[in-house]
Amino acid sequence: MANLLKLILESASRLNSNNSSSSNSSSSSLNLNCSISSDVYDSDQIIVCSSSTGEFDRVPVDIFMQILKLLGPKEAAKLTVICKSWKLIISDNMLWIYFLQNQQDPWDSKFFAETSLRSGYPLRTCPSRMQSFMQIYGQRAQVPGAIIIDGGSGYCKFGWSKYDSPSGRAATFLEFGNLESPTYSKLRHFFATIYSRHSSLMQVKSYTQPTVVSIPITQYGDTKYDKTARRKLKEAIYSSMFDMNVPSVCAVSQATLALFAARKTSGILVNIGFNQTCVVPILHGKIMYKVGVKIVAPGALKLIGYLREQLQHRNQNLSSLYTVRALKENLCYVAIDYEAELQKDTEASYEVPVEGWFTLKQERFRTGEILFQPHIAGLTSKGLHQAVALCIEQCHDAGLSPDDSWFKTIVLAGGTACLPGLVERLNKELHLLLPPSISNGIRVIPPPYGADSAWYGAKLLSNLSTFPSSWCMDKKDFRPKFKRNFLW
């Protein structure tokens, strides 16, 4: 096999040498004197090329394809100059799908991004004619890396788009305060700090790279005040970054990015955030503020606080927020049937590093239950299932799309959304609350990447073959676009 690969490379090298020393007419002749022995590729198909390819004048296509896979994308692309039949086979989509599948990111995510997100915003409702996967592969190889900053109300995740996961994290609620209603100076300080930390990790000047930023879910209404507030927040994000000489910026809603991470452009995104839970209807990548974003009081912080309160009743006083969070993440779950769970023995223990062993009993499922019965923790807000059901009904009544499957797709996001049993319980409660005509077909999707869902959605965008031109804005375009009601 090694000799076979060597012969291919020698053939390509010989042909390139001949091309450089021969006339244009001989090159044209080479391209025209090539054919394939049958109209359809199959295992018995033979490459027939009357140009001078030596040992490769007659090679079975299946063998040739295996050789190309072993050579890899760069060398395979070089061989398209040999003759038309080689170019035709090498350009085959299946070969380049194979190469794309062997890259680090999941093929399903890449395919979703290239078929649904290439055009930028606003998303096209009807798919456009796709380029060949050979072209897409080549374009993706040329995409520059980007810095991704997902700044939530609790924690910020930041990192390099070419990496598998965020490079660093910061507790925004401790270091930077409320990022959901920030001033320009607070944003400037936040971004400067994150860029500095990322630069020290990566040994590069991070602010010289394109940047994708998640916009916090805030100002939920459709009033003029809410629209103005969202516009000012987005403008402050762009202004602070361009004043730091960032070359181009892409700012997208955190909810929309989390939906993209689940390979969806439409659906109801349920984000269990640090301070609160948001139920966000999204159609073709756009938040439907007219339908209404629903807010549920319990967020991750409330669940942690309630767990600590329960432990205090058993004379276990935990001062560390991180210890309580570790217990919640490793021992807590959501009961499918709360009343039945009360009758069971659910005791379990977990060792928190440095802190030691802790044992939970009914606290394991009572903590997550406040998502559905907030009154247990003294809250007066709706339950999660009630807020989602109301959102579904309002989407149904709004008639925004002839296809009602979009609002029957419920995507969860956030670290707390990873609690075992939550998907099954929410699905059960929705079917109990809604009439069969609406509940039929509802699908609840677990968080694709937990607390990092929005970061991974941004990663999909920043590795697109059309990035950064399709999604980013540079300083030159910033002012004109914001003057033209550039808000989404």
C-alpha positions as CSV (number, residue, x, y, z in Angstrom):
1,M,0.0,0.0,0.0
2,A,2.9,2.4,0.8
3,N,4.3,1.8,-2.7
4,L,0.8,2.5,-4.2
5,L,0.6,5.8,-2.4
6,K,4.1,6.7,-3.5
7,L,3.1,6.0,-7.1
8,I,0.1,8.3,-6.9
9,L,2.2,11.1,-5.6
10,E,4.9,10.5,-8.2
11,S,2.2,10.6,-10.9
12,A,0.9,13.9,-9.6
13,S,4.4,15.3,-9.4
14,R,5.3,14.1,-12.9
15,L,2.1,15.6,-14.3
16,N,2.7,18.9,-12.5
17,S,6.2,19.0,-14.0
18,N,4.8,18.2,-17.5
19,N,2.2,20.9,-17.1
20,S,4.8,23.6,-16.2
21,S,6.9,22.7,-19.3
22,S,4.2,22.0,-21.9
23,S,1.9,24.3,-23.8
24,N,-1.6,25.2,-22.9
25,S,-2.9,23.0,-25.7
26,S,-1.3,19.9,-24.3
27,S,-2.8,20.7,-20.9
28,S,-6.3,21.0,-22.4
29,S,-5.7,17.7,-24.2
30,L,-4.9,16.0,-21.0
31,N,-8.1,17.1,-19.4
32,L,-10.2,16.1,-22.3
33,N,-8.9,12.6,-22.8
34,C,-10.1,11.2,-19.5
35,S,-13.3,9.2,-18.8
36,I,-14.8,6.7,-16.5
37,S,-15.7,3.2,-17.6
38,S,-19.3,3.3,-16.4
39,D,-21.9,5.9,-15.7
40,V,-22.5,4.9,-12.1
41,Y,-19.8,4.3,-9.4
42,D,-19.7,0.7,-8.2
43,S,-17.0,-1.6,-6.8
44,D,-16.2,-3.0,-10.3
45,Q,-15.8,0.4,-11.9
46,I,-12.5,1.2,-13.5
47,I,-10.8,4.5,-14.0
48,V,-9.9,5.0,-17.6
49,C,-7.5,7.8,-18.3
50,S,-5.7,8.1,-21.6
51,S,-3.4,10.7,-20.3
52,S,-0.1,9.7,-18.9
53,T,-0.9,8.4,-15.4
54,G,1.2,5.3,-15.8
55,E,0.3,2.5,-13.3
56,F,-3.1,4.2,-12.7
57,D,-4.6,4.0,-16.1
58,R,-6.9,1.3,-14.8
59,V,-7.7,1.2,-11.1
60,P,-10.9,0.0,-9.5
61,V,-12.8,3.0,-8.0
62,D,-13.3,1.4,-4.6
63,I,-9.6,0.8,-4.3
64,F,-8.9,4.3,-5.5
65,M,-11.3,5.8,-2.9
66,Q,-9.5,3.9,-0.1
67,I,-6.2,5.3,-1.3
68,L,-7.6,8.8,-1.3
69,K,-8.9,8.3,2.3
70,L,-5.4,7.2,3.4
71,L,-3.8,10.1,1.6
72,G,-6.0,12.7,3.5
73,P,-7.7,15.8,2.3
74,K,-4.7,18.0,1.4
75,E,-3.0,15.4,-0.8
76,A,-6.3,14.2,-2.3
77,A,-7.2,17.8,-3.4
78,K,-3.8,18.1,-5.2
79,L,-4.6,15.1,-7.3
80,T,-7.6,16.8,-9.0
81,V,-5.2,18.1,-11.6
82,I,-4.3,14.7,-12.9
83,C,-7.3,14.3,-15.2
84,K,-11.1,14.8,-15.4
85,S,-12.0,11.3,-14.1
86,W,-9.7,11.8,-11.1
87,K,-11.2,15.2,-10.4
88,L,-14.7,13.8,-10.7
89,I,-14.0,11.0,-8.2
90,I,-12.1,13.2,-5.8
91,S,-14.9,15.8,-5.8
92,D,-17.4,13.1,-4.7
93,N,-19.4,14.3,-1.7
94,M,-19.0,11.0,0.2
95,L,-15.2,11.3,0.2
96,W,-15.3,14.8,1.8
97,I,-18.1,13.8,4.2
98,Y,-15.7,11.1,5.3
99,F,-12.9,13.7,5.8
100,L,-15.4,16.0,7.7
101,Q,-16.5,13.1,9.9
102,N,-13.0,12.5,11.0
103,Q,-12.5,16.0,12.4
104,Q,-13.0,16.7,16.1
105,D,-16.5,18.1,16.0
106,P,-19.5,15.7,15.6
107,W,-20.6,15.3,12.0
108,D,-24.3,15.9,12.8
109,S,-23.4,19.3,14.3
110,K,-21.3,20.3,11.2
111,F,-24.0,19.2,8.8
112,F,-26.7,21.1,10.8
113,A,-24.5,24.3,10.8
114,E,-23.6,24.1,7.1
115,T,-27.2,23.5,6.0
116,S,-29.0,25.8,8.4
117,L,-26.7,28.6,9.5
118,R,-24.4,29.4,6.5
119,S,-26.5,32.4,5.4
120,G,-26.1,34.3,8.7
121,Y,-29.0,36.2,10.2
122,P,-31.9,36.3,9.4
123,L,-31.9,32.6,8.8
124,R,-33.4,31.4,5.6
125,T,-36.6,29.5,6.0
126,C,-36.1,27.6,2.8
127,P,-32.7,25.9,2.3
128,S,-30.5,27.3,-0.4
129,R,-28.6,25.2,-2.9
130,M,-25.6,23.7,-1.1
131,Q,-22.0,23.9,-2.2
132,S,-20.1,20.6,-2.6
133,F,-18.6,19.2,0.6
134,M,-15.2,19.5,-1.0
135,Q,-15.7,23.3,-1.2
136,I,-17.2,23.4,2.3
137,Y,-14.2,21.5,3.6
138,G,-11.8,23.9,2.0
139,Q,-13.6,26.9,3.3
140,R,-13.8,25.6,6.8
141,A,-10.0,25.0,6.7
142,Q,-9.5,28.7,6.0
143,V,-11.8,30.0,8.8
144,P,-9.8,31.9,11.4
145,G,-10.2,30.9,15.0
146,A,-12.5,33.0,17.2
147,I,-12.7,33.8,20.9
148,I,-16.0,32.7,22.4
149,I,-17.3,34.5,25.5
150,D,-20.5,33.1,27.2
151,G,-21.1,35.4,30.1
152,G,-24.0,34.2,32.2
153,S,-25.4,35.7,35.4
154,G,-23.6,33.1,37.4
155,Y,-20.5,31.9,35.5
156,C,-18.7,33.0,32.4
157,K,-17.2,30.4,30.0
158,F,-14.6,31.5,27.5
159,G,-12.2,29.8,25.1
160,W,-10.9,29.2,21.6
161,S,-13.4,28.0,18.9
162,K,-11.0,25.3,17.7
163,Y,-10.9,23.6,21.1
164,D,-13.3,20.9,22.3
165,S,-14.4,22.8,25.4
166,P,-14.0,26.2,27.1
167,S,-10.5,27.1,28.2
168,G,-11.5,29.0,31.3
169,R,-14.3,29.9,33.6
170,A,-15.0,32.8,35.9
171,A,-17.7,33.3,38.6
172,T,-19.3,36.4,37.2
173,F,-21.7,36.9,40.1
174,L,-18.7,37.3,42.4
175,E,-16.2,39.2,40.2
176,F,-18.4,41.4,38.0
177,G,-21.9,41.6,39.5
178,N,-25.0,41.7,37.3
179,L,-24.1,41.4,33.7
180,E,-27.7,41.4,32.5
181,S,-28.0,45.1,32.9
182,P,-24.4,46.4,32.6
183,T,-23.0,49.8,32.0
184,Y,-20.4,50.4,29.2
185,S,-17.6,50.7,31.8
186,K,-18.6,47.4,33.5
187,L,-18.7,45.6,30.1
188,R,-15.4,47.1,29.1
189,H,-13.8,45.9,32.4
190,F,-15.4,42.4,32.0
191,F,-14.2,41.9,28.4
192,A,-10.7,43.3,29.2
193,T,-10.4,40.8,32.1
194,I,-11.6,37.8,30.0
195,Y,-9.3,38.7,27.1
196,S,-6.4,39.0,29.5
197,R,-7.0,35.6,31.0
198,H,-7.5,34.0,27.7
199,S,-4.3,35.5,26.3
200,S,-2.3,34.1,29.2
201,L,-3.8,30.7,28.6
202,M,-3.3,30.7,24.8
203,Q,-0.1,32.8,24.6
204,V,-1.8,35.0,21.9
205,K,-3.3,38.5,21.8
206,S,-7.0,37.4,22.1
207,Y,-8.5,40.8,21.2
208,T,-7.0,40.6,17.8
209,Q,-9.3,37.6,16.9
210,P,-13.0,37.7,15.9
211,T,-15.2,37.2,18.9
212,V,-18.5,35.6,19.5
213,V,-20.4,36.8,22.5
214,S,-23.6,35.4,24.0
215,I,-26.2,38.1,25.0
216,P,-27.8,37.4,28.4
217,I,-31.5,36.7,28.3
218,T,-32.9,40.0,29.6
219,Q,-35.8,42.5,29.1
220,Y,-38.3,39.9,28.2
221,G,-41.2,42.0,26.9
222,D,-42.3,43.4,23.6
223,T,-42.8,46.9,24.8
224,K,-40.9,49.9,23.4
225,Y,-39.0,50.1,26.7
226,D,-37.9,46.5,26.5
227,K,-36.8,46.8,22.8
228,T,-34.8,49.9,23.6
229,A,-33.1,48.3,26.6
230,R,-32.1,45.2,24.5
231,R,-30.8,47.5,21.8
232,K,-28.7,49.5,24.2
233,L,-27.3,46.3,25.7
234,K,-26.3,45.0,22.3
235,E,-24.9,48.4,21.3
236,A,-22.8,48.6,24.5
237,I,-21.4,45.1,23.8
238,Y,-20.3,46.1,20.3
239,S,-19.0,49.5,21.4
240,S,-16.9,48.2,24.2
241,M,-15.3,45.6,22.0
242,F,-14.6,47.8,19.0
243,D,-13.1,50.4,21.4
244,M,-10.7,47.6,22.3
245,N,-9.8,47.1,18.6
246,V,-11.5,43.7,18.3
247,P,-11.6,43.2,14.5
248,S,-15.1,41.7,14.2
249,V,-17.9,40.8,16.7
250,C,-20.8,38.4,16.6
251,A,-23.3,39.0,19.4
252,V,-26.2,36.4,19.6
253,S,-28.8,35.7,22.3
254,Q,-27.7,33.0,24.8
255,A,-31.0,31.2,24.3
256,T,-30.6,31.1,20.5
257,L,-27.0,29.8,20.8
258,A,-28.2,27.0,23.2
259,L,-30.9,26.0,20.7
260,F,-28.2,25.9,17.9
261,A,-26.2,23.5,20.2
262,A,-29.1,21.1,20.1
263,R,-29.1,21.4,16.2
264,K,-32.4,23.3,16.1
265,T,-33.3,26.7,14.7
266,S,-36.8,26.7,16.1
267,G,-38.2,25.5,19.4
268,I,-38.9,26.5,23.0
269,L,-35.6,26.9,24.9
270,V,-35.9,26.3,28.7
271,N,-32.8,27.8,30.3
272,I,-32.4,27.1,34.0
273,G,-30.0,29.9,34.7
274,F,-28.2,31.0,37.9
275,N,-30.8,33.4,39.2
276,Q,-34.0,32.4,37.3
277,T,-35.4,30.1,34.7
278,C,-36.5,31.4,31.3
279,V,-38.9,29.8,28.8
280,V,-38.0,31.3,25.4
281,P,-39.9,30.7,22.2
282,I,-37.6,30.9,19.2
283,L,-38.6,30.6,15.5
284,H,-36.0,30.5,12.8
285,G,-33.4,31.7,15.2
286,K,-35.4,34.7,16.4
287,I,-36.9,35.1,19.9
288,M,-40.6,35.6,19.7
289,Y,-41.0,38.4,22.2
290,K,-44.6,39.0,20.9
291,V,-45.5,35.6,22.1
292,G,-43.8,36.2,25.4
293,V,-40.8,35.0,27.3
294,K,-41.9,33.3,30.6
295,I,-39.9,33.7,33.8
296,V,-39.9,31.1,36.6
297,A,-38.4,32.2,39.9
298,P,-36.3,29.1,40.9
299,G,-32.9,29.2,39.3
300,A,-29.8,27.2,40.2
301,L,-29.0,29.5,43.1
302,K,-32.4,29.0,44.7
303,L,-32.0,25.2,44.4
304,I,-28.6,25.4,46.1
305,G,-30.0,27.7,48.8
306,Y,-33.0,25.4,49.4
307,L,-30.7,22.3,49.7
308,R,-28.5,24.1,52.2
309,E,-31.6,25.1,54.2
310,Q,-32.8,21.5,54.3
311,L,-29.3,20.4,55.5
312,Q,-29.4,23.0,58.2
313,H,-32.6,21.5,59.6
314,R,-30.5,18.3,60.1
315,N,-27.8,20.4,61.8
316,Q,-25.4,20.2,58.9
317,N,-24.2,23.8,58.4
318,L,-22.4,24.2,55.1
319,S,-21.0,27.7,54.5
320,S,-19.4,26.8,51.1
321,L,-21.6,27.4,48.1
322,Y,-19.4,25.1,46.1
323,T,-19.8,22.2,48.5
324,V,-23.6,22.5,48.3
325,R,-23.5,22.8,44.6
326,A,-21.3,19.6,44.4
327,L,-24.0,17.8,46.4
328,K,-26.7,19.0,44.2
329,E,-24.9,18.0,41.0
330,N,-23.9,14.6,42.2
331,L,-26.8,13.4,44.5
332,C,-30.0,15.3,43.5
333,Y,-32.6,14.3,41.0
334,V,-36.2,15.0,40.0
335,A,-38.8,12.5,41.0
336,I,-41.2,11.3,38.3
337,D,-43.9,10.9,41.0
338,Y,-43.1,13.1,44.0
339,E,-45.7,11.6,46.4
340,A,-44.5,8.0,45.6
341,E,-40.9,9.0,46.1
342,L,-41.6,10.3,49.6
343,Q,-42.4,6.7,50.6
344,K,-39.0,5.3,49.4
345,D,-35.6,5.0,51.0
346,T,-33.5,7.4,48.9
347,E,-30.5,7.9,51.2
348,A,-27.2,8.3,49.4
349,S,-23.7,9.7,50.1
350,Y,-21.1,11.6,48.2
351,E,-17.5,12.6,49.1
352,V,-16.7,16.2,48.3
353,P,-13.0,16.7,47.8
354,V,-11.3,18.2,50.9
355,E,-14.7,18.6,52.7
356,G,-15.4,14.9,53.2
357,W,-18.5,12.7,53.0
358,F,-22.1,13.9,53.1
359,T,-25.3,12.0,53.2
360,L,-28.6,13.1,51.7
361,K,-32.1,11.6,52.1
362,Q,-35.3,13.2,50.9
363,E,-33.3,16.3,50.1
364,R,-32.1,14.5,47.0
365,F,-35.5,14.9,45.2
366,R,-37.1,17.6,47.3
367,T,-34.5,20.1,46.0
368,G,-35.4,19.6,42.3
369,E,-39.1,19.5,43.2
370,I,-39.3,23.3,43.7
371,L,-39.0,23.6,39.9
372,F,-42.5,22.1,39.7
373,Q,-43.8,23.1,43.2
374,P,-42.1,26.4,44.1
375,H,-44.3,26.9,47.1
376,I,-42.3,24.1,48.9
377,A,-39.5,26.7,49.1
378,G,-41.8,29.6,49.9
379,L,-42.0,30.9,46.4
380,T,-45.2,32.1,44.7
381,S,-44.2,31.8,41.0
382,K,-45.6,29.3,38.5
383,G,-44.1,25.8,38.2
384,L,-41.8,25.1,35.3
385,H,-44.3,22.8,33.6
386,Q,-47.0,25.5,33.9
387,A,-44.8,28.2,32.3
388,V,-43.8,25.9,29.4
389,A,-47.4,24.8,28.8
390,L,-48.5,28.4,28.7
391,C,-45.8,29.2,26.2
392,I,-46.8,26.3,24.0
393,E,-50.5,27.3,24.1
394,Q,-49.6,30.9,23.2
395,C,-47.3,29.7,20.3
396,H,-50.2,27.5,19.1
397,D,-52.7,30.4,19.2
398,A,-50.3,32.9,17.5
399,G,-50.2,30.8,14.3
400,L,-46.7,32.0,13.4
401,S,-46.0,28.9,11.3
402,P,-48.1,26.3,9.4
403,D,-45.8,23.7,11.0
404,D,-46.7,23.4,14.7
405,S,-43.8,21.0,15.4
406,W,-41.5,24.0,16.1
407,F,-43.2,24.8,19.5
408,K,-43.4,21.1,20.4
409,T,-39.7,20.9,20.5
410,I,-38.6,21.7,24.1
411,V,-34.8,22.1,24.6
412,L,-33.4,22.3,28.1
413,A,-30.2,24.2,28.9
414,G,-28.1,25.0,32.0
415,G,-26.3,22.9,34.5
416,T,-29.4,22.3,36.7
417,A,-31.3,21.1,33.6
418,C,-29.0,18.0,33.8
419,L,-30.7,16.8,36.9
420,P,-31.7,13.1,36.3
421,G,-35.4,12.7,35.8
422,L,-36.1,16.3,34.7
423,V,-36.8,15.5,31.1
424,E,-39.2,12.6,31.9
425,R,-41.0,14.7,34.6
426,L,-41.5,17.7,32.4
427,N,-42.7,15.6,29.5
428,K,-45.2,13.8,31.8
429,E,-46.5,17.1,33.3
430,L,-46.9,18.7,29.9
431,H,-49.1,15.8,28.7
432,L,-51.2,16.1,31.8
433,L,-51.7,19.9,31.4
434,L,-52.3,20.2,27.7
435,P,-55.1,18.8,25.5
436,P,-54.1,15.9,23.3
437,S,-54.5,18.0,20.2
438,I,-51.5,20.2,21.4
439,S,-49.5,17.7,23.5
440,N,-49.3,15.1,20.8
441,G,-45.8,15.2,19.4
442,I,-44.2,17.1,22.2
443,R,-40.5,16.2,22.6
444,V,-38.3,17.3,25.5
445,I,-34.6,17.3,24.6
446,P,-32.0,17.2,27.4
447,P,-29.2,19.8,27.5
448,P,-26.8,18.9,24.7
449,Y,-23.8,20.3,26.6
450,G,-25.3,21.2,30.1
451,A,-24.1,24.5,31.4
452,D,-21.9,25.0,28.3
453,S,-24.7,24.7,25.7
454,A,-24.6,28.4,24.6
455,W,-20.7,28.2,24.3
456,Y,-21.0,25.1,22.0
457,G,-23.7,26.9,20.0
458,A,-21.2,29.8,19.5
459,K,-18.6,27.2,18.5
460,L,-20.9,25.9,15.7
461,L,-21.2,29.5,14.4
462,S,-17.5,30.3,14.6
463,N,-16.4,27.2,12.7
464,L,-18.9,27.7,9.8
465,S,-17.4,27.8,6.3
466,T,-18.9,31.3,5.9
467,F,-17.6,32.7,9.2
468,P,-16.9,35.5,10.0
469,S,-18.4,37.3,7.1
470,S,-21.9,35.8,7.4
471,W,-22.4,36.4,11.2
472,C,-19.9,39.1,12.3
473,M,-19.9,42.8,12.2
474,D,-16.8,45.0,12.0
475,K,-16.5,48.5,13.2
476,K,-17.1,50.1,9.8
477,D,-20.5,48.4,9.6
478,F,-21.5,48.9,13.2
479,R,-23.0,52.4,13.2
480,P,-24.9,52.2,9.9
481,K,-26.6,48.9,10.9
482,F,-27.6,50.1,14.3
483,K,-29.2,53.2,12.7
484,R,-31.3,50.8,10.6
485,N,-33.1,49.1,13.5
486,F,-30.6,46.3,13.6
487,L,-32.1,44.3,16.5
488,W,-32.8,40.6,16.8
